[in-house]
């Protein structure tokens, strides 16, 4: 549990971080490269300049968290859309 913690520039790389609570945490400049974030909670979290490239299983709302200049990679970056009231077309050209 890292609720409200100031963890700027922390490196949580290539590991398992299941069910971690990052609510209200400052993760400015943090690195999560290659980390499995299954069921981890990001609410009101500052992820400015954080690196989530290669991270997986995260669900981060861009409206509830600060993600300015953060790095993400596809296909996992699709998790940024989960909280939006939108429909995604699979783009199969129908």
N, C-alpha and C positions, 0 to 999 in steps of 0.2 A: 504494500500500500504506500503510494507516494502522493497521497492527497495533499495538495497545497505546497508541495516541496519545490525548492529552487534548485533545479538540476541542470541548469544551462551547461552546454558542452559535454554532457554525459555521453558515454559510449556504451550502448547496449547492443553489441554486434554479434551476429551469427549465434544466437542463442534462443531459448524458449522463454517467453515472457507471457505466459497464459494468465488470464484473469487479474492483471495488474491494474490498479486504480490510479490513473494519472489526472484525476479531476483537479482543476485549479492549479496544476503544476506549471512551473516555468521550465520548458524544455527547449528554450531558445538555443539553436545551434547543436542540439543533440543528434546523435547518430544511432539509427536503428537498422543499419544495413544488414540484410540477411536474417532478421529476427522474426520469429513467429509470435504474433501479437494476438492470438486467438482469445476472444472474449475479454480483451483488455478495454478499459473505459477511458475515453478521451472526452471530457466535458469542460468547457471553459479553459482549455489547455493552450498554452502559448507554444506553438510549434514553429515559430518564425525561424527560417533558415535551417530547420531540422532536415535530416537526410533519411528518408524512408525508402530509398531505392533498394529493391531486393527484399524489403520487408513483406510479410504476407499475413493474411487473415485479420487485417485491421478494418474497423468501421469508424471513420472519422468524419464528422459533420463539418463542412466548411463554413456553415452559418453559426455554429456553436463554439468553434475553436478558431484561433488565429493561425493561419497557415501561410502567411506571406513569405514568399521566396523559399518555401519548403520544396524538397525534391521527392518526387514520386516516380514510379515506373509502372507501365502497363504490363499485364492486365490488372494487377492489384489496385491501381489507382481508381478503378471503377468503384471501389468501396467508398469513394468520396461522394458518390451520387445516391447512396442508399437512403439518405434522409430527405431527399427532395421529392416532391410530389410530381414525378415525371414518368413517362413510359419510354423505354429504350427499344428501338428497333434493332433487330439483329443484323440489319443491312445485307440481307441476302438477295436484294434486287427484285423482290416480288412486285 
